[in-house]
Amino acid sequence: MMDLSAILTQRWFSFDSQAWLILLYALHLTVVFLIFCHLLRQRREATSAWFWLLLAWLVPILGAILYLMFGITRIPVKIWRKAPARAPRKGDPKPDAAETSLPLAYWRALDHAGVAEPVHPWAGDLNRALNGILPDLPLLGGNRIEPLVTGDEAFPRMLAAIRSARHHIHFQSFIVGSDEVGRMFLEALVEKARAGVQVRFLYDRFGSTPAVLRRFFAGYDDIPHLQIADWSLANPLKQQVQFNLRNHRKTLVVDGETAFMGGINLHEDHVSCHNRPPIRDYHFELHGPVVLELQYTFLQDWYCMTDEDPEILMQTAHFPTPREAGQMQARVINSGPTHPSETGIDAVFALITAARRQLLIVTPYFVPTTDILRAIRLAALRGVDTRLVVPAVSNHFFAGWAGRALYEELMLAGVRIYERRPPFIHAKALVVDDTAALVGTTNLDVRSLRVNYETNLVVFGETFINSLKRIVLEDLAMSDEIQLDVWRKRSRRRRAIENFWNLFAPQL
């Protein structure tokens, strides 16, 4: 006969196991329900929402962790309220003297800049649409903007601007290489810091992972007037676990008067080296009132990461009264999780749908949102000369395959697609009717359009448009056009690979 204590222990163990199973199942249901409630807080594409719900349901614990790390693409407003308040614009009532002086330097500087209006009626219609999309970022006149192709052209000009700095240097890059280029720029910043110039340098921690792992930035600690910070929203100590959110901006502002922005990172791949041509990329040197907007954008990002005293960041010296430097009109387009929803997508969509004669698109990764894909197709269908330039060989093979899955439907609509021969083209540009252009950091992929922090410019100005178009036509001349009849004969294996990677397009 079995011992009574053994019987009781066996029954207790059985009951305990069942209780634990019930508890774990209830916890699993609760987690899935909480994810469902979080998904309802902001509208997102149904396919994306169902993907995360199914993942959380089918892969307990791990699915919830992955959602926490990569599925949250919106930051609570309270985080961004750390940034200084928006400066008043022309037409706004002037602040009372008793009010905080925090935004006054920015406001006073822009008050002298003046809001511009395009002369061309077509451009005026487009600008009115952009006014609705970007009410806090007006079109500013009096700018000079010069395209620079590859690091071979951009880096010498950037270094010269750094060496000419008198008061401050604000520098931001997505990728900083622990190589000769990264070291060259850091040493130039150190030299100016030791001369008394205030230097703030911000890099994206994910984009610069190799440099972080090699402790590249550790050698630049404790240098007077030099502050280095990393951008990351993955910090459990601050209750931030958003590994998926990256700052893709690349901006240099010197003394609030000269700025550089575009697609070029601080990496040796962007310069000619050992008989190897550089990555093909576009960068831009700017002078005029639009520099103030780039300055303000940098200071917002810097404040978000460092909590430096806003009174120091918004000082008058950071926002000197702008001088007219040229005839170009430009407006900054900032997008990202803490900006109004889908600002970048709306701006790109507005430019594409405004095209009447010609649309030139250059992008390193072509995995756009459904609405932008449709806008490109419809532009071609209504008779617009629509040409798309992408790399023949992508540095992210999955993005290349996913983009090719879209070729056929575009070519059937009349879009002409060109694959640029190596070196890899990392440039981003959209030229519309020789009247307007969009340049900056945004790739035509879902990550750039919806998840990353990005900065672009919409520019009106014949001189700039002509210069940019010549560069784009050079890339067209170095490209091979995809022929529809040939493309449709590709193997079933290639089609399957393209469609497989396109399944992951919302997450690329």
Secondary structure, DSSP 8 states (H G I E B T S, - for coil): ---HHHHHHHHHHHHHHHHHHHHHHHHHHHHHHHHHHHHHHS---HHHHHHHHHHHHHSTTHHHHHIIIII-----HHHHTTS------TTS----TTS-STTHHHHHHHHHH-B---SSHHHHHHHHHHHHH-TTS--EEEEEEEEEEHHHHHHHHHHHHHHT-SSEEEEEES-B-SSHHHHHHHHHHHHHHHTT-EEEEEEETTTTHHHHHTTTGGGGTT-TTEEEEEE-SEEGGGTEE-TT--B---EEEETTTEEEEES--BSGGGS-BTTB---B-EEEEEESTHHHHHHHHHHHHHHHHH---HHHHT-GGGS-------SEEEEEEEESTTSSTTHHHHHHHHHHHH-SSEEEEE-S-EE--HHHHHHHHHHHHTT-EEEEEEESS-SSHHHHHHHHTTHHHHHHHT-EEEEE-SS-B---EEEETTTEEEEES--EEHIIIIISBEEEEEEE-HHHHHHHHHHHHHHHHTEEE--HHHHTTS-HHHHHHHHHHHTTGGG-
